[in-house]
Amino acid sequence: MLNYYSLETGISTLLLDKYVTNKHIRRLRFILDIDIKVHAIINIGGIDVWITDTIISTWIIMGVLIALAVVVRIKSKSFKEVPTGFQNIIEALVEVFDNYVRTTVGEKLMFLGNWFFTVFVFVLVSNISGIITGIRPPTADWSPTLALAIVTFVLIHVMGVKYRKGEYIKSFFQPMFLFFPINVIGELARPISISFRLFGNMLAGLIMMSLLYAMAPLVARFIFPAALHVYFDLFAGVLQTYIFVTLSLSFIAGATEVAEG
């Protein structure tokens, strides 16, 4: 049966077979991490859980971020009134992100800043993790991006009902009752669109870099693709993180905007 993983693998293999003709270079696709490898299948309650490259990469990134959070927590106990060094960096990052959230959603939704700071850091590290050889960016798989988008989808409607109550429910039937299906489809399209935007851009970068590595001469692989990593992994990674979080915050703010004033 055709599933998401076999579809993505088929597309990447087709691209390599079409543009890379040398059979020796073509074999490099098995070490380029385009294909999603299944390392183990664990049965939990009758449900098969696939341990893929994406799962392992996600665990690694989560472990690094949790360790970093623990270090910051321990260091914060010795923070002084006048920040210096490490404390200065942490406080600057928090202040910049707080201002970013405040200008995007307003003061009343500032409590969402903690969650979206976590999302921002996780997505950013996931996007740029492709620079490290052997790690597949989790965001090059639709599952993590869709999961984050679903959380945004839930927050949109929870915040909408919280601040606008019955008026928010009525908005689905405006300007008239016949528009209800269209409004519902529009809401369902939001998590799909932002998840595909992030996933598509990161997967495209992964495929492009893999093709370049496969086609470039052995010596050039250590020089030419390095510059492109700056764009596909670093620049695009930061940009797509900013877009994903900004759209998420904007959608939530839009759901509550009538309550202002």
N, C-alpha and C positions, 0 to 999 in steps of 0.2 A: 504494500500500500504506500502511495506517495505521501510523504509528510514534509514538514518544513525543513528538517535537516537534510533529507535526501534531495530536496529541491535546490537548496543553497549549494550543496555539494555538486549537484549536476550542472548548475550555472557556472560555478567557478571552474570545474573541469572542462566544460565546453569552451570557455574563454581561453584557457591555457592551451587546449588542443588546437584551437583556431589560429592563435597568434604565435605559439611557440612550436616550431616544427622539428627542431633537433631533438631526437628521442632521448638523448642523455640529459639534456636540460629539462625536458618534459618530466622526467622522473623526479625533479626537484619539488614537484607539487606535494610530494608526500612529506616534505620537511618544511614547507612554507607556511603551514598552519592556516591555509585557506579552508580546507575541509574540517568540519567539526568531528573530532574523534571521540568515540564513546569508549571510555576506559573501563567502565564497570556498569552493571545493571543490578540495582538492589531492589528486592521486592518488599514493599512495606504495606501490609494490610491488603494484599492482592493487587497493589498498584506498582508497576515497574517504574523505578526512579533511575534515570540515566545520569551517570556521572561523566559529564563531557568536559571538553577543554574550557568551556564557558563557566561551568560550575567550579572547576579547580581554580581558574583565574579569579573568579569572584571571591572564593574563600581566601585566596592569598591577599587580595586587596583589602578585604574585610579585616583580616588578621593584622595587616600593617596599620590600618586606620585605627583599629581598637587599641593596638599597642601605643600608637602616637597619642591617642586620647588619654590613655592611662598616664603616660609621661607628662602630658600637659596638666592633668589633674593633680599629680604629685607636685609638679613645679609650682602650680598656682598657690599652694599653701605657703610658699615663701615669697610670693609677690609683694612688692613694696609700693608705697604710695606714689613714688616717682619711678615710673617704669624705665628699665634699661635692658639692653641686650635681648634675650629670649622673650622676656615679658613684654617688651616694646613691640616685638613682631606680632605676638599673639593678640595683644590689645588693638593693634593697628588693623589686623585682619578682621577682628570682630566688629570694630567700629565702621570699617568700610562696608562690610556686609549689612550691618544694621541700617546704615544710611541708604544702601541700595534697596533693601526691603521696604523701608519707610517711604521712599519716593515712588515705589511701584504699587504698593497696596494701601498705604496710609497708616496712620498711627493705630487705628483700632484692630488691625490684623497683624500687628508686630509679633504676636505670640507664635505666628507661623514661621518666624525667622529661624528658630532652632531646627525645625524639621527640614526646611529648605537649605539651610547651611550644610546639614548632613548630606542631603541629596546633591548639592553643588560639589562638595568635596569628593563624594563617591563617584559621581559621573565624570568629573574632571580627571581624577586618578585613573579611572577605567579607560577614558579616551586616550590618555597619553601613555598608558601602559604598553601600547604597541611598539614603543621605542625599544623596550627590553625584548631581546630575542627569546623566543620560546613561550612568551605570554600572549595569549589571544585576548584582545580587548573585549570585556563582557558586553560592552555596548554595540559590538559588531554582531550581536545575536539579538533577535527581536524580543525574546522572553524578558530579559531584565528591563529593557526600555518600556515594554508594555506594562510590566508590573508597576513601575514608577508612575506611568501615565494613569493607570487605574486608581492609584492613591490620589492623584490630582483630581481625577474625575469625581471621586467620593467627596473630597474636600470642597469642590465647587458647589455641590448640591447641599452638603451639610451646612456650609457657611451661608448659602443662599436662603435656606429655610430658617436658619438661626436669626439672620438679620432682617429678612423680608417676610418671613412666615407665609401666610396665605397668599400674599401678593406675588411671591416667587412661584408658587404653584400655578397661579392664574396666568403668569407670563408664558406658560407653555401653550395656552389657548389663545394667544394674541397674534395678530389683530382680530382673529375670529376662530371659532372652534375647529374649522376645517384645517387650520394650520398646525394642529397638534401633532400629527405624524411627522411633518416636516421639521418642526421644532425638536422633536425627540431624536430624529436622525441627525440633526445638526449638533446636538449635545453628544451623541454617541461618536460622532466623527472627530471630536476634539482629542480624546485619548489616542485614537488610532492615528491621527495626523501627526501629533507631536512625538509619538513613539516611533513612527515610521521615518520621520524627519531625522531623528537622532540615529536610529539604526541604519538607515540607508546611507547617510553620509559616512559613518564610520566603516561600514562594510565596503563601500566603494573605495575608500582610502586603503583598506586592507588589501583588496583585490589589485588595485593599481600598483601598490608597492610590491606585492608578490610577483606581478607580471614584470615589473622593472628588474627585480632581483633575478628572475628567471632568464630574461633576455640579455641582461648586461654581461659583458665579459667578466671573468673571475676577478681581475684586478680592479675593474671599475665598480664592482659591488661594494667596495669599501670606501668609495669616494663619492660617486654620482648620487646614489640613492640617499646618502646621508643628508644632503641638502633638502631633498623632498620630504624626509621625515619631519623636518621643521614645519613644513606646511601641513602634510596629511595627518600627522600625529599631534604636533604641538599647537600650531595656529588653529587648525580646524577643530582640534579637540577642545581648546578653550572657547572658541566661538560657538560651537554646538552646545557646550555646557551652558553658556550664558543664554543662548536662545531658548533652550529647554526650560530652564528655571524661570526666565522672564515670561515666557508664554504661560507657564503654569500659574505664576503669581497674578498675571494679568487676567486670566480666565476666572480665578477666584475673586479678584477685586471686582470684575465685571458683574459677577453674580450677586454682589452685595452693594453695588454702587447706589441703588435707589434709596437705601437706608440712610445715606449720608444727608446731613443737613437737618 
